[in-house]
Amino acid sequence: MKQFLMILIIGGIYSSTVFGQGFDWQGSARLPFETPRSYLGFNLQYGFQFASGEISFLENQIQCPNFNDGNGKKFSIGLNFESWEKFNRFAYRTSLQYNTNYLSSSLREFVPYSSNLIAEFENKLTLNFSKIDFKIGGKYRIANSHLNFGADLMLSFVLNNSFEATEEILGPPEIPPFPTNPPSHKREILNGKINSFNTVIFSPTFTVGYDFQLGFGTYFEPHFTVAFPTNSMLSGDNLKNFSTSFGINFYRKFFK
């Protein structure tokens, strides 16, 4: 019995030594490969955003009806670093990402035009912004498999932002066009205003991923991420921008 337990202990130590992240990177006994613990790489992400809350809007300094909620897309590219503890079950990680984003929200209004005619308008607001995301956290291998669950704290710094607003007459056909040049049933709102973007946004994020080996000391990880912001994206408005994204991380040995 003691010999059997000793064999299990030695086997467990051996497997944790040669199976980095669960991968067998030992080509042969004549060509030993020392499994590194730290990896550096890059990442790509594409995702969807869901804004919840109100967006205050003014035209010519006059308060207009607020926009509510919104949705959009995002794309990011960045660098990532990962360092595994000695038993290869948990990894500490950090990343730096640059991403571009847009959000769109619409609002329909019904305005009496005459005693027997009601005009229908559609207002659209599109927010465009870019930001730098700094993440720090970790991931845990589930049941010593390649599947992992992770959590990070993300600090986002908004770099650039802009918005576009339009108004369109949807009907009925008796409603005359806007007095633009040339006259049109759709106009760009040039003197619109929204509240300023907050410079910093804090969000916990959670991921589910799976590691695939590419070769000795190299692997990649497709993953799914959700982010839950804790503060509003716009100052003065309670607008929180939740996101889901699909991405891929590439890693290569950095140092032992």
MARGUBA-212357 format. One record per residue: residue in one letter; x, y, z of N, C-alpha, C in turn; chain. Coordinates in Angstrom, 2 decimals. Example, Ala and Ser with C-alpha at 12.3 -4.5 7.8 and 13.67 -1.06 7.14 Angstrom:
<volos>
VOLO  resn     n_px     n_py     n_pz    ca_px    ca_py    ca_pz     c_px     c_py     c_pz  chain
VOLO     A    13.19    -5.69     7.80    12.30    -4.50     7.80    13.20    -3.30     7.80      A
VOLO     S    12.85    -2.25     7.08    13.67    -1.06     7.14    12.90     0.03     7.87      A
</volos>
This chain:
<volos>
VOLO  resn     n_px     n_py     n_pz    ca_px    ca_py    ca_pz     c_px     c_py     c_pz  chain
VOLO     M     0.83    -1.20     0.00     0.00     0.00     0.00     0.87     1.25     0.00      A
VOLO     K     1.93     1.26     0.80     2.82     2.40     0.85     3.51     2.61    -0.49      A
VOLO     Q     3.89     1.49    -1.13     4.53     1.61    -2.45     3.56     2.21    -3.46      A
VOLO     F     2.29     1.81    -3.38     1.28     2.32    -4.31     1.08     3.82    -4.12      A
VOLO     L     1.01     4.30    -2.87     0.86     5.71    -2.60     2.07     6.50    -3.07      A
VOLO     M     3.25     5.91    -2.90     4.47     6.58    -3.35     4.47     6.74    -4.86      A
VOLO     I     4.00     5.69    -5.57     3.92     5.76    -7.04     2.96     6.87    -7.47      A
VOLO     L     1.80     7.00    -6.77     0.84     8.05    -7.10     1.43     9.44    -6.87      A
VOLO     I     2.15     9.60    -5.77     2.74    10.90    -5.45     3.80    11.28    -6.48      A
VOLO     I     4.66    10.32    -6.81     5.71    10.59    -7.80     5.10    10.87    -9.16      A
VOLO     G     4.06    10.11    -9.51     3.39    10.32   -10.78     2.74    11.68   -10.86      A
VOLO     G     2.13    12.13    -9.76     1.50    13.45    -9.74     2.52    14.56    -9.88      A
VOLO     I     3.68    14.41    -9.17     4.73    15.41    -9.29     5.27    15.45   -10.71      A
VOLO     Y     5.46    14.28   -11.31     6.00    14.20   -12.67     5.05    14.84   -13.68      A
VOLO     S     3.75    14.52   -13.53     2.80    15.05   -14.50     2.67    16.55   -14.38      A
VOLO     S     2.76    17.11   -13.15     2.65    18.55   -13.00     3.90    19.24   -13.52      A
VOLO     T     5.00    18.50   -13.64     6.23    19.09   -14.14     6.25    19.15   -15.65      A
VOLO     V     5.78    18.12   -16.32     5.94    18.04   -17.77     4.69    18.44   -18.53      A
VOLO     F     3.55    18.55   -17.85     2.33    18.91   -18.56     1.95    20.35   -18.24      A
VOLO     G     2.65    21.30   -18.88     2.33    22.70   -18.69     0.95    23.02   -19.25      A
VOLO     Q     0.07    23.59   -18.41    -1.30    23.90   -18.82    -2.02    22.67   -19.35      A
VOLO     G    -1.58    21.48   -18.94    -2.20    20.25   -19.39    -1.63    19.71   -20.68      A
VOLO     F    -0.60    20.35   -21.24    -0.02    19.91   -22.51     1.24    19.07   -22.27      A
VOLO     D     1.39    18.02   -23.03     2.60    17.20   -22.98     3.61    17.78   -23.96      A
VOLO     W     4.53    18.58   -23.44     5.51    19.23   -24.29     6.87    18.53   -24.24      A
VOLO     Q     6.89    17.28   -23.82     8.13    16.51   -23.84     8.19    15.70   -25.13      A
VOLO     G     9.07    16.13   -26.06     9.18    15.42   -27.33     9.72    14.01   -27.16      A
VOLO     S    10.75    13.86   -26.34    11.34    12.57   -26.05    12.26    12.73   -24.87      A
VOLO     A    12.71    11.60   -24.33    13.64    11.65   -23.19    14.97    12.26   -23.61      A
VOLO     R    15.32    12.16   -24.89    16.58    12.70   -25.38    16.48    14.19   -25.69      A
VOLO     L    15.24    14.67   -25.83    15.03    16.09   -26.12    14.10    16.70   -25.07      A
VOLO     P    14.61    16.86   -23.85    13.75    17.38   -22.77    13.36    18.83   -23.03      A
VOLO     F    12.16    19.19   -22.59    11.66    20.55   -22.72    11.18    21.02   -21.36      A
VOLO     E    11.80    22.07   -20.85    11.41    22.59   -19.55    10.21    23.52   -19.71      A
VOLO     T     9.12    23.14   -19.10     7.87    23.89   -19.27     7.98    25.28   -18.65      A
VOLO     P     7.80    26.33   -19.44     7.83    27.68   -18.87     6.57    27.98   -18.08      A
VOLO     R     6.63    28.98   -17.24     5.48    29.36   -16.44     4.87    30.68   -16.91      A
VOLO     S     5.61    31.49   -17.63     5.13    32.81   -18.04     5.09    32.92   -19.56      A
VOLO     Y     4.03    33.58   -20.06     3.79    33.65   -21.50     3.34    35.05   -21.87      A
VOLO     L     3.77    35.49   -23.05     3.40    36.79   -23.58     2.76    36.59   -24.94      A
VOLO     G     1.76    37.39   -25.27     1.10    37.22   -26.55     0.22    38.40   -26.91      A
VOLO     F    -0.70    38.17   -27.83    -1.61    39.21   -28.27    -3.03    38.65   -28.33      A
VOLO     N    -3.99    39.54   -28.42    -5.40    39.12   -28.41    -6.22    39.94   -29.39      A
VOLO     L    -7.30    39.33   -29.85    -8.29    39.97   -30.72    -9.67    39.69   -30.15      A
VOLO     Q   -10.56    40.68   -30.19   -11.91    40.49   -29.68   -12.92    41.22   -30.55      A
VOLO     Y   -14.09    40.61   -30.67   -15.22    41.24   -31.37   -16.46    40.98   -30.53      A
VOLO     G   -17.25    42.03   -30.31   -18.37    41.81   -29.41   -19.53    42.75   -29.63      A
VOLO     F   -20.51    42.61   -28.72   -21.75    43.35   -28.79   -21.94    44.10   -27.48      A
VOLO     Q   -22.58    45.27   -27.57   -22.78    46.11   -26.41   -24.27    46.38   -26.22      A
VOLO     F   -24.65    46.49   -24.93   -26.05    46.72   -24.58   -26.09    47.80   -23.50      A
VOLO     A   -26.50    48.99   -23.91   -26.54    50.11   -22.96   -27.90    50.15   -22.28      A
VOLO     S   -27.87    50.37   -20.99   -29.10    50.43   -20.21   -29.15    51.77   -19.47      A
VOLO     G   -30.24    52.52   -19.68   -30.39    53.81   -19.02   -30.82    54.90   -19.99      A
VOLO     E   -30.78    56.14   -19.54   -31.24    57.27   -20.33   -30.07    58.10   -20.81      A
VOLO     I   -30.26    58.73   -21.99   -29.27    59.65   -22.56   -29.96    60.99   -22.74      A
VOLO     S   -29.56    61.97   -21.97   -30.15    63.32   -22.10   -29.69    63.95   -23.42      A
VOLO     F   -30.61    64.65   -24.07   -30.28    65.26   -25.37   -30.89    66.65   -25.46      A
VOLO     L   -30.09    67.59   -25.97   -30.54    68.96   -26.17   -30.29    69.37   -27.62      A
VOLO     E   -31.20    70.21   -28.17   -30.98    70.82   -29.47   -31.17    72.32   -29.31      A
VOLO     N   -30.11    73.07   -29.72   -30.12    74.52   -29.53   -30.38    74.89   -28.06      A
VOLO     Q   -29.76    74.10   -27.17   -29.86    74.30   -25.72   -31.26    74.07   -25.18      A
VOLO     I   -32.15    73.46   -25.96   -33.50    73.15   -25.51   -33.59    71.66   -25.21      A
VOLO     Q   -34.10    71.31   -24.03   -34.21    69.91   -23.63   -35.18    69.16   -24.54      A
VOLO     C   -34.72    68.04   -25.07   -35.55    67.18   -25.92   -35.86    65.89   -25.15      A
VOLO     P   -36.79    65.07   -25.65   -37.02    63.78   -24.99   -35.74    62.96   -24.92      A
VOLO     N   -35.55    62.27   -23.81   -34.35    61.46   -23.63   -34.38    60.21   -24.49      A
VOLO     F   -33.21    59.79   -24.94   -33.06    58.48   -25.56   -32.97    57.43   -24.46      A
VOLO     N   -33.46    56.24   -24.75   -33.43    55.16   -23.76   -32.73    53.93   -24.32      A
VOLO     D   -31.79    53.41   -23.53   -31.06    52.18   -23.88   -30.35    52.32   -25.23      A
VOLO     G   -29.82    51.24   -25.72   -29.10    51.25   -26.98   -28.32    49.96   -27.15      A
VOLO     N   -27.80    49.75   -28.33   -26.97    48.57   -28.59   -25.95    48.91   -29.67      A
VOLO     G   -24.91    48.11   -29.75   -23.85    48.38   -30.72   -22.83    47.27   -30.75      A
VOLO     K   -21.66    47.59   -31.28   -20.60    46.60   -31.45   -19.27    47.17   -31.01      A
VOLO     K   -18.29    46.28   -30.86   -16.95    46.70   -30.44   -15.91    45.78   -31.07      A
VOLO     F   -14.71    46.30   -31.24   -13.58    45.51   -31.73   -12.34    45.96   -30.96      A
VOLO     S   -11.51    45.00   -30.57   -10.32    45.35   -29.81    -9.13    44.48   -30.21      A
VOLO     I    -7.95    45.04   -29.98    -6.69    44.33   -30.20    -5.75    44.74   -29.08      A
VOLO     G    -4.92    43.81   -28.62    -4.05    44.16   -27.51    -2.99    43.12   -27.22      A
VOLO     L    -2.31    43.35   -26.10    -1.25    42.46   -25.62    -1.71    41.80   -24.33      A
VOLO     N    -1.26    40.56   -24.08    -1.62    39.88   -22.84    -0.42    39.11   -22.29      A
VOLO     F    -0.45    38.96   -20.98     0.61    38.25   -20.25    -0.05    37.28   -19.28      A
VOLO     E     0.52    36.08   -19.17    -0.06    35.05   -18.31     1.07    34.32   -17.59      A
VOLO     S     0.90    34.10   -16.30     1.91    33.40   -15.51     1.23    32.35   -14.64      A
VOLO     W     1.66    31.09   -14.79     1.03    29.96   -14.09     1.75    29.65   -12.79      A
VOLO     E     0.97    29.26   -11.78     1.58    28.79   -10.53     2.17    27.40   -10.77      A
VOLO     K     2.96    26.90    -9.84     3.80    25.74   -10.11     3.03    24.46   -10.39      A
VOLO     F     1.77    24.36    -9.95     1.00    23.15   -10.23     0.15    23.28   -11.49      A
VOLO     N     0.30    24.41   -12.19    -0.38    24.62   -13.49    -1.90    24.50   -13.40      A
VOLO     R    -2.46    24.95   -12.29    -3.91    24.93   -12.15    -4.51    26.32   -12.23      A
VOLO     F    -3.73    27.32   -11.82    -4.21    28.70   -11.79    -3.18    29.62   -12.43      A
VOLO     A    -3.65    30.58   -13.22    -2.76    31.53   -13.88    -3.14    32.95   -13.52      A
VOLO     Y    -2.15    33.76   -13.19    -2.35    35.20   -13.04    -2.19    35.83   -14.42      A
VOLO     R    -2.99    36.83   -14.73    -2.92    37.40   -16.07    -3.21    38.90   -16.05      A
VOLO     T    -2.73    39.56   -17.09    -3.01    40.97   -17.29    -2.99    41.25   -18.79      A
VOLO     S    -3.70    42.29   -19.19    -3.75    42.62   -20.62    -3.97    44.12   -20.79      A
VOLO     L    -3.57    44.60   -21.96    -3.76    45.99   -22.34    -4.37    45.98   -23.74      A
VOLO     Q    -5.55    46.60   -23.89    -6.29    46.53   -25.15    -6.72    47.91   -25.62      A
VOLO     Y    -6.65    48.09   -26.94    -7.22    49.28   -27.57    -8.47    48.84   -28.31      A
VOLO     N    -9.59    49.54   -28.09   -10.81    49.13   -28.76   -11.62    50.31   -29.28      A
VOLO     T   -12.35    50.05   -30.36   -13.27    51.02   -30.94   -14.69    50.53   -30.71      A
VOLO     N   -15.61    51.46   -30.48   -16.98    51.11   -30.09   -17.98    52.04   -30.74      A
VOLO     Y   -19.18    51.52   -30.93   -20.28    52.40   -31.28   -21.56    51.87   -30.63      A
VOLO     L   -22.42    52.81   -30.26   -23.73    52.51   -29.68   -24.79    53.31   -30.42      A
VOLO     S   -25.94    52.70   -30.63   -27.02    53.38   -31.34   -28.31    53.28   -30.53      A
VOLO     S   -29.04    54.39   -30.48   -30.32    54.43   -29.78   -31.31    55.20   -30.64      A
VOLO     S   -32.57    54.80   -30.59   -33.59    55.46   -31.40   -34.80    55.81   -30.55      A
VOLO     L   -35.55    56.79   -31.03   -36.72    57.29   -30.30   -37.77    57.72   -31.32      A
VOLO     R   -39.00    57.27   -31.13   -40.10    57.66   -32.01   -41.03    58.62   -31.27      A
VOLO     E   -41.47    59.64   -32.01   -42.37    60.65   -31.46   -43.58    60.83   -32.38      A
VOLO     F   -44.71    61.11   -31.78   -45.94    61.40   -32.53   -46.38    62.81   -32.15      A
VOLO     V   -46.36    63.71   -33.14   -46.61    65.13   -32.89   -47.83    65.57   -33.70      A
VOLO     P   -48.85    66.18   -33.06   -50.01    66.69   -33.81   -49.58    67.75   -34.82      A
VOLO     Y   -49.94    67.55   -36.07   -49.61    68.52   -37.13   -50.80    69.41   -37.46      A
VOLO     S   -51.97    68.83   -37.37   -53.21    69.59   -37.55   -54.29    68.90   -36.73      A
VOLO     S   -55.49    69.38   -36.84   -56.58    68.83   -36.03   -56.86    67.37   -36.36      A
VOLO     N   -56.54    66.93   -37.58   -56.82    65.55   -37.97   -55.60    64.83   -38.55      A
VOLO     L   -54.40    65.36   -38.23   -53.17    64.77   -38.78   -52.09    64.72   -37.71      A
VOLO     I   -51.52    63.54   -37.52   -50.44    63.36   -36.55   -49.18    62.92   -37.28      A
VOLO     A   -48.09    63.63   -37.09   -46.81    63.32   -37.75   -46.01    62.35   -36.89      A
VOLO     E   -45.37    61.39   -37.54   -44.51    60.42   -36.85   -43.05    60.72   -37.19      A
VOLO     F   -42.22    60.88   -36.16   -40.80    61.18   -36.32   -39.98    60.06   -35.68      A
VOLO     E   -38.82    59.81   -36.24   -37.85    58.90   -35.63   -36.53    59.64   -35.45      A
VOLO     N   -36.07    59.68   -34.21   -34.78    60.28   -33.89   -33.76    59.17   -33.61      A
VOLO     K   -32.57    59.32   -34.16   -31.51    58.34   -33.94   -30.26    59.03   -33.41      A
VOLO     L   -29.64    58.35   -32.45   -28.40    58.86   -31.85   -27.35    57.76   -31.89      A
VOLO     T   -26.18    58.07   -32.42   -25.08    57.10   -32.48   -23.88    57.67   -31.75      A
VOLO     L   -23.37    56.90   -30.79   -22.18    57.28   -30.04   -20.99    56.49   -30.57      A
VOLO     N   -19.90    57.19   -30.87   -18.66    56.55   -31.30   -17.57    56.91   -30.31      A
VOLO     F   -16.84    55.92   -29.83   -15.77    56.21   -28.87   -14.71    55.12   -28.92      A
VOLO     S   -13.51    55.49   -28.54   -12.40    54.54   -28.41   -11.85    54.62   -27.00      A
VOLO     K   -11.27    53.53   -26.55   -10.74    53.51   -25.18    -9.62    52.49   -25.04      A
VOLO     I    -8.87    52.66   -23.98    -7.82    51.71   -23.59    -8.33    50.95   -22.37      A
VOLO     D    -8.28    49.62   -22.44    -8.70    48.78   -21.32    -7.48    48.13   -20.68      A
VOLO     F    -7.36    48.28   -19.38    -6.31    47.58   -18.62    -7.00    46.55   -17.72      A
VOLO     K    -6.62    45.29   -17.87    -7.24    44.22   -17.10    -6.19    43.50   -16.25      A
VOLO     I    -6.62    43.07   -15.08    -5.76    42.25   -14.22    -6.66    41.24   -13.49      A
VOLO     G    -6.22    39.99   -13.46    -7.04    38.95   -12.84    -6.39    37.60   -12.96      A
VOLO     G    -7.20    36.57   -13.17    -6.66    35.22   -13.27    -7.68    34.27   -13.85      A
VOLO     K    -7.21    33.04   -14.09    -8.10    32.00   -14.60    -7.73    30.68   -13.94      A
VOLO     Y    -8.71    29.79   -13.87    -8.55    28.50   -13.18    -8.95    27.37   -14.11      A
VOLO     R    -8.08    26.37   -14.23    -8.40    25.19   -15.04    -9.44    24.34   -14.32      A
VOLO     I   -10.50    24.00   -15.06   -11.60    23.23   -14.48   -11.28    21.74   -14.56      A
VOLO     A   -11.23    21.09   -13.40   -10.98    19.65   -13.31    -9.72    19.24   -14.07      A
VOLO     N    -8.68    20.10   -14.01    -7.40    19.82   -14.68    -7.55    19.60   -16.18      A
VOLO     S    -8.60    20.15   -16.77    -8.79    20.06   -18.22    -8.26    21.33   -18.88      A
VOLO     H    -8.44    21.45   -20.18    -8.04    22.66   -20.88    -9.09    23.75   -20.76      A
VOLO     L   -10.28    23.41   -20.27   -11.34    24.38   -20.07   -11.04    25.22   -18.83      A
VOLO     N   -11.29    26.53   -18.91   -10.97    27.37   -17.76   -12.04    28.45   -17.57      A
VOLO     F   -12.11    28.92   -16.34   -12.99    30.02   -15.96   -12.12    31.13   -15.39      A
VOLO     G   -12.38    32.38   -15.79   -11.55    33.49   -15.33   -12.36    34.69   -14.89      A
VOLO     A   -11.72    35.55   -14.12   -12.32    36.81   -13.67   -11.24    37.88   -13.66      A
VOLO     D   -11.62    39.08   -14.05   -10.67    40.19   -14.12   -11.35    41.48   -13.64      A
VOLO     L   -10.52    42.42   -13.26   -10.96    43.79   -13.00   -10.48    44.64   -14.15      A
VOLO     M   -11.39    45.35   -14.80   -11.03    46.14   -15.99   -11.21    47.63   -15.72      A
VOLO     L   -10.17    48.38   -16.03   -10.18    49.83   -15.91   -10.08    50.40   -17.32      A
VOLO     S   -11.11    51.14   -17.75   -11.18    51.66   -19.11   -10.96    53.17   -19.11      A
VOLO     F   -10.11    53.63   -20.02    -9.82    55.06   -20.17   -10.32    55.51   -21.55      A
VOLO     V   -11.35    56.36   -21.56   -11.92    56.83   -22.82   -10.97    57.83   -23.46      A
VOLO     L   -10.63    57.59   -24.74    -9.67    58.44   -25.44   -10.38    59.48   -26.31      A
VOLO     N   -11.19    59.02   -27.24   -11.89    59.90   -28.17   -13.37    59.55   -28.18      A
VOLO     N   -14.21    60.52   -28.43   -15.65    60.26   -28.52   -16.32    61.30   -29.40      A
VOLO     S   -17.40    60.89   -30.02   -18.21    61.79   -30.85   -19.62    61.21   -30.93      A
VOLO     F   -20.54    61.99   -31.47   -21.89    61.49   -31.64   -22.52    62.08   -32.90      A
VOLO     E   -23.49    61.37   -33.43   -24.26    61.84   -34.58   -25.74    61.68   -34.25      A
VOLO     A   -26.54    62.68   -34.59   -27.98    62.64   -34.32   -28.74    63.03   -35.59      A
VOLO     T   -29.79    62.27   -35.87   -30.63    62.55   -37.04   -32.10    62.51   -36.65      A
VOLO     E   -32.91    63.18   -37.45   -34.36    63.15   -37.28   -34.99    62.87   -38.64      A
VOLO     E   -35.95    61.96   -38.68   -36.58    61.57   -39.94   -38.10    61.60   -39.80      A
VOLO     I   -38.75    62.13   -40.82   -40.21    62.12   -40.88   -40.65    60.79   -41.49      A
VOLO     L   -41.38    60.00   -40.73   -41.83    58.70   -41.22   -43.19    58.76   -41.90      A
VOLO     G   -43.96    59.74   -41.60   -45.28    59.84   -42.24   -46.23    60.64   -41.38      A
VOLO     P   -47.45    60.78   -41.88   -47.99    60.32   -43.17   -47.44    61.17   -44.32      A
VOLO     P   -47.72    60.80   -45.57   -47.12    61.51   -46.72   -47.52    62.97   -46.83      A
VOLO     E   -48.58    63.37   -46.15   -49.00    64.78   -46.22   -48.05    65.71   -45.46      A
VOLO     I   -47.19    65.16   -44.60   -46.28    65.99   -43.82   -45.19    66.52   -44.75      A
VOLO     P   -44.97    67.82   -44.80   -43.95    68.39   -45.69   -42.54    68.08   -45.19      A
VOLO     P   -41.54    68.11   -46.09   -40.16    67.83   -45.67   -39.58    68.96   -44.83      A
VOLO     F   -38.41    68.69   -44.27   -37.70    69.72   -43.52   -37.18    70.78   -44.51      A
VOLO     P   -37.08    72.03   -44.08   -36.60    73.10   -44.98   -35.07    73.08   -45.14      A
VOLO     T   -34.52    71.91   -45.46   -33.09    71.80   -45.69   -32.80    72.14   -47.15      A
VOLO     N   -31.54    72.11   -47.53   -31.15    72.40   -48.91   -30.41    71.20   -49.48      A
VOLO     P   -31.06    70.39   -50.31   -32.46    70.51   -50.74   -33.40    70.01   -49.65      A
VOLO     P   -34.70    70.30   -49.77   -35.67    69.80   -48.78   -35.63    68.28   -48.69      A
VOLO     S   -35.74    67.77   -47.47   -35.64    66.33   -47.27   -36.49    65.92   -46.07      A
VOLO     H   -36.90    64.66   -46.06   -37.64    64.14   -44.91   -36.69    63.64   -43.81      A
VOLO     K   -35.40    63.82   -44.01   -34.42    63.43   -43.00   -33.38    64.53   -42.87      A
VOLO     R   -33.04    64.86   -41.63   -32.05    65.92   -41.41   -31.06    65.50   -40.33      A
VOLO     E   -29.87    66.06   -40.41   -28.88    65.86   -39.36   -29.04    66.97   -38.34      A
VOLO     I   -29.05    66.61   -37.08   -29.20    67.59   -36.01   -27.81    68.15   -35.70      A
VOLO     L   -27.55    69.35   -36.17   -26.20    69.93   -36.08   -25.93    70.60   -34.74      A
VOLO     N   -26.96    71.05   -34.08   -26.77    71.78   -32.81   -27.21    70.93   -31.61      A
VOLO     G   -27.01    69.62   -31.72   -27.36    68.74   -30.62   -26.26    68.68   -29.57      A
VOLO     K   -26.63    68.24   -28.39   -25.67    68.15   -27.29   -26.05    67.01   -26.36      A
VOLO     I   -25.05    66.24   -25.91   -25.23    65.22   -24.88   -24.26    65.50   -23.74      A
VOLO     N   -24.44    64.82   -22.63   -23.51    64.97   -21.51   -22.16    64.37   -21.89      A
VOLO     S   -21.11    64.87   -21.26   -19.76    64.44   -21.58   -19.51    63.00   -21.10      A
VOLO     F   -18.58    62.34   -21.78   -18.19    60.99   -21.39   -17.38    61.02   -20.11      A
VOLO     N   -17.60    60.05   -19.24   -16.71    59.88   -18.10   -15.37    59.36   -18.60      A
VOLO     T   -14.28    59.87   -18.03   -12.94    59.51   -18.50   -12.58    58.08   -18.14      A
VOLO     V   -13.03    57.63   -16.97   -12.65    56.30   -16.47   -13.92    55.49   -16.17      A
VOLO     I   -13.91    54.24   -16.62   -15.03    53.32   -16.36   -14.46    52.04   -15.76      A
VOLO     F   -15.07    51.58   -14.67   -14.59    50.38   -13.97   -15.58    49.25   -14.18      A
VOLO     S   -15.07    48.06   -14.58   -15.95    46.93   -14.88   -15.31    45.60   -14.45      A
VOLO     P   -15.98    44.81   -13.63   -15.56    43.41   -13.46   -15.91    42.62   -14.73      A
VOLO     T   -15.07    41.70   -15.13   -15.34    40.86   -16.30   -15.16    39.39   -15.94      A
VOLO     F   -15.88    38.54   -16.65   -15.82    37.09   -16.43   -15.66    36.40   -17.78      A
VOLO     T   -14.83    35.36   -17.81   -14.54    34.68   -19.07   -14.64    33.16   -18.91      A
VOLO     V   -14.95    32.51   -20.02   -14.85    31.06   -20.16   -14.01    30.81   -21.40      A
VOLO     G   -12.95    30.01   -21.25   -12.05    29.78   -22.38   -11.57    28.36   -22.44      A
VOLO     Y   -10.85    28.05   -23.51   -10.29    26.71   -23.71    -8.93    26.86   -24.38      A
VOLO     D    -7.91    26.22   -23.80    -6.55    26.31   -24.32    -6.26    25.18   -25.31      A
VOLO     F    -5.68    25.57   -26.46    -5.24    24.61   -27.47    -3.75    24.82   -27.72      A
VOLO     Q    -2.98    23.74   -27.74    -1.56    23.89   -27.99    -1.28    24.03   -29.49      A
VOLO     L    -0.26    24.85   -29.79     0.19    25.04   -31.16     1.57    24.42   -31.39      A
VOLO     G     2.29    24.18   -30.33     3.64    23.64   -30.40     4.30    23.81   -29.05      A
VOLO     F     5.55    23.43   -28.94     6.24    23.54   -27.66     6.26    25.00   -27.19      A
VOLO     G     5.67    25.24   -26.01     5.69    26.57   -25.42     4.76    27.57   -26.09      A
VOLO     T     3.82    27.09   -26.91     2.91    27.99   -27.62     1.49    27.43   -27.58      A
VOLO     Y     0.51    28.29   -27.28    -0.88    27.85   -27.28    -1.79    29.05   -27.56      A
VOLO     F    -3.05    28.76   -27.88    -4.02    29.83   -28.08    -5.31    29.48   -27.34      A
VOLO     E    -6.09    30.51   -27.06    -7.27    30.35   -26.20    -8.47    31.11   -26.77      A
VOLO     P    -9.41    30.43   -27.42   -10.70    31.07   -27.73   -11.46    31.28   -26.42      A
VOLO     H   -12.17    32.38   -26.30   -12.87    32.64   -25.05   -14.09    33.53   -25.28      A
VOLO     F   -14.98    33.47   -24.30   -16.19    34.29   -24.28   -16.13    35.15   -23.02      A
VOLO     T   -16.42    36.46   -23.17   -16.27    37.40   -22.06   -17.53    38.22   -21.88      A
VOLO     V   -17.89    38.48   -20.63   -18.97    39.42   -20.30   -18.41    40.47   -19.35      A
VOLO     A   -18.86    41.72   -19.53   -18.39    42.82   -18.69   -19.59    43.55   -18.09      A
VOLO     F   -19.46    43.89   -16.79   -20.53    44.55   -16.05   -20.01    45.87   -15.47      A
VOLO     P   -20.28    47.00   -16.10   -19.77    48.28   -15.59   -20.41    48.67   -14.27      A
VOLO     T   -19.63    49.33   -13.44   -20.15    49.77   -12.14   -20.51    51.25   -12.13      A
VOLO     N   -20.06    52.01   -13.12   -20.40    53.43   -13.18   -20.90    53.80   -14.57      A
VOLO     S   -21.54    54.95   -14.66   -22.17    55.39   -15.90   -21.12    55.78   -16.94      A
VOLO     M   -21.48    55.61   -18.20   -20.59    55.99   -19.29   -20.62    57.50   -19.52      A
VOLO     L   -21.75    58.14   -19.21   -21.91    59.57   -19.41   -22.13    60.26   -18.06      A
VOLO     S   -21.46    61.37   -17.86   -21.66    62.11   -16.61   -23.04    62.75   -16.61      A
VOLO     G   -23.73    62.67   -15.49   -25.06    63.24   -15.39   -26.16    62.31   -15.84      A
VOLO     D   -25.82    61.20   -16.50   -26.81    60.20   -16.93   -26.47    58.85   -16.31      A
VOLO     N   -27.49    58.08   -16.03   -27.27    56.73   -15.51   -27.30    55.75   -16.68      A
VOLO     L   -26.23    55.76   -17.47   -26.14    54.91   -18.67   -24.98    53.93   -18.49      A
VOLO     K   -25.33    52.65   -18.32   -24.31    51.62   -18.14   -24.23    50.76   -19.39      A
VOLO     N   -22.99    50.52   -19.82   -22.75    49.85   -21.09   -22.23    48.43   -20.85      A
VOLO     F   -23.13    47.44   -20.88   -22.74    46.04   -20.71   -22.25    45.49   -22.06      A
VOLO     S   -21.38    44.49   -22.01   -20.87    43.95   -23.27   -20.61    42.46   -23.16      A
VOLO     T   -20.72    41.80   -24.29   -20.33    40.40   -24.45   -19.41    40.35   -25.66      A
VOLO     S   -18.40    39.51   -25.60   -17.47    39.46   -26.73   -16.88    38.06   -26.88      A
VOLO     F   -16.51    37.77   -28.11   -15.80    36.55   -28.44   -14.39    36.94   -28.86      A
VOLO     G   -13.41    36.22   -28.35   -12.04    36.59   -28.65   -11.11    35.41   -28.72      A
VOLO     I    -9.86    35.71   -29.03    -8.84    34.67   -29.08    -7.53    35.27   -28.58      A
VOLO     N    -6.88    34.56   -27.67    -5.58    34.95   -27.14    -4.51    34.00   -27.67      A
VOLO     F    -3.39    34.55   -28.08    -2.24    33.76   -28.49    -1.12    33.95   -27.48      A
VOLO     Y    -0.49    32.85   -27.08     0.57    32.90   -26.07     1.82    32.16   -26.56      A
VOLO     R     2.96    32.72   -26.20     4.24    32.07   -26.45     5.11    32.24   -25.22      A
VOLO     K     5.96    31.24   -24.94     6.78    31.29   -23.72     7.56    32.61   -23.65      A
VOLO     F     7.56    33.19   -22.47     8.22    34.46   -22.26     9.50    34.26   -21.44      A
VOLO     F     9.36    33.67   -20.28    10.53    33.24   -19.50    10.07    32.13   -18.57      A
VOLO     K    11.02    31.41   -17.99    10.71    30.23   -17.17    10.09    30.64   -15.84      A
</volos>
